[in-house]
Amino acid sequence: MRFKALIGIIAAATLGAHAQTETADTVKIISRPEQLSIIRNGNKTIVKAMIANDDSSSVDIYSYTVEQTPKTDPPMIDSDKWVMELPFMKEHPDKTDKDQPVHHKRVITGMKNVYWGWIFNYDGKSAVGNCFELGVADFIGVEWSPWRNGPSFEAGIGFGMRRYLAPEGTVFIRQGDTFTSARADNRTAVDHSRWDVITFHVPLMVNQRIWKKLGISAGAWINFNTYSVANSQWRCDGIRYRETVKGIQQELITVDLMAGIGLRGSIAVYARWSPMNVMKQPYGPEFKSWSIGASLDF
């Protein structure tokens, strides 16, 4: 029995050392154990032995504990290269300089560049008045930073809307395949006449930090103008009329040039130039526009 107990203690010590990938050493040799117990608790194995003194008047208890460290597999994705960045969240605190953001080569962004601006039309704007635009340029995107203090390159997918107003005293109408505006007669009071264009954005931008959080951004937006509708309301002889015009033949794809300056991850001002006609010719008014506005989570 004592020989078997000795073998059990040595085996437990060897098992614990092997679990920790270390060379097995002799921990203790017990020649005459009175009692032996082996207790397993989670990752720990405890071996207790009662050893009688030479005069047999008392016994000593020897205890040996082995703790096995679970093996963990390395992550499949390098967290230093891929990071999910959400708007209005604080940056990672692990940085050497409090003014220098943590460098990541690739960052997945979400709900970035929420914008609102005012549109100014030119070059044949007689049939269309100024109004506003709003949207989220980067509903989801990827930003790539090849150098710590150099520029970053960004691409994403977003959506937005542009609203145009008919000039005062006119309403948007469709005559055959042509979309245009017509002046109301003296008996008609126009409440409103507005034309909305729904767009999906594909922004391709270059960003550069200038000083601390201050940065600039420039590039192009590819716009997919998927839906267009005009709504008008007027009163004539005490009767109110409403009309909706659909099937407007807008250009499916247009490209805008963008530039902005502001605080990275916060607020900025931007300017947008739209040198392409919104409408296919000769099915609607021919005009170009530019806009200025504010952007959140720039």
Helices and strands as residue ranges (DSSP letters): H 2-19, E 33-41, E 44-52, E 59-67, E 82-85, E 106-122, G 125-127, E 132-144, E 152-165, E 170-175, E 178-183, E 188-211, E 214-236, E 239-245, E 253-263, E 267-274, E 288-296
